[in-house]
């Protein structure tokens, strides 16, 4: 336990910052899970926003943020890409004379 007044204050600050950072990390993880499970554009865009903010505040490394955003963008592309449904047509074979 620190004895110096400034060290005691630093411990209090560290404890409060740790709580705030932990809650922000938890919110980020939750939103990433929601985005991957629901695959809705709304959750994906929120998750991208939270990843950007977390990287800006140094909660996560910039490269990790880039990886997460890339995965979310791929998910967005998969969601927006409409499934291609081919109409089943009967193939007409031409008879050839032999």
N, C-alpha and C positions, 0 to 999 in steps of 0.2 A: 504494500500500500504506500503510495507516495506521501511525502511529508510537505513538500513545497506546494505553495498555493497555486502556482501556475500549472503544476503537474496534476493536481487534483481537478482543476478546471478542464484540463486536456482530457482526462479520463471521462468526465461527464460529457464533453463534446463528442468524444469517440463513441460512447455508448449510444447517444441519441442518433448520431450519423449511421451507426451500424444498424439500428432499428429501421431507419428510413431506407437505407440501401437494401436491406433484406426484404422489406415489403415491396419495393420496386422490382427487385429480381423475381420475387414470387409472382407479381402481377404479369411480368413479362413471360415467365414460363407458362402460366395459366392461359394467356392469350395465344401463345404459340401452339399449345395443345388444342385449344378451341379451333384455331385456324386450320390445323391439320385434320382434325376430326370432322368438322362441319363442312369445310371447303366452301365457305360462303365468302363472297367478295368483301363484305363489311368487316368480318373478323380478320381477313387477310390484310386489308389496308390498315386496320388498327394495330395489328401485330407488327407490320413494317414500321409504323410510326413509333411504336414503343421500342423497337430495336434501334432505330435512329437515336432516340432520346437516351437510351441506355449507353450507347457508344459515346455520345456527346458528353455524358456525365462520368465516363470511365467506369461504368458498372460492368461492362463487358469490353473485351478487346475489339479494336476496329476491324481486324480480320475476321473475328467470330461474327461480328455484326454483318459483314459482307457475305459470309457463308449463309447465315440465316436468311438474309434478304434475297439471296439468289435462290434458295430453296422455296421461299414464299412466292417469288416471281414465277418459278416453274409451275408451282401449284396454281397460280392465277392463270397462266397460259393453258394449263390442262382443264381448268374449270370453264374458261371462256370458249375454248375450242369445242364446237358443237360436234356431237358424235355423227359420223358419216353413216347414213343408212342407205344402203344400195337396194334399189327396187329389184325384186326377183323377176327376171324375165325368162321366158322360155326360149331356149336357144333353138333356132331353126336350122336344121342341117340341110344343106343343099345336096341333092343327089347328083352324083357325077356318073357319067356313063363310062364303063370300063371296056 
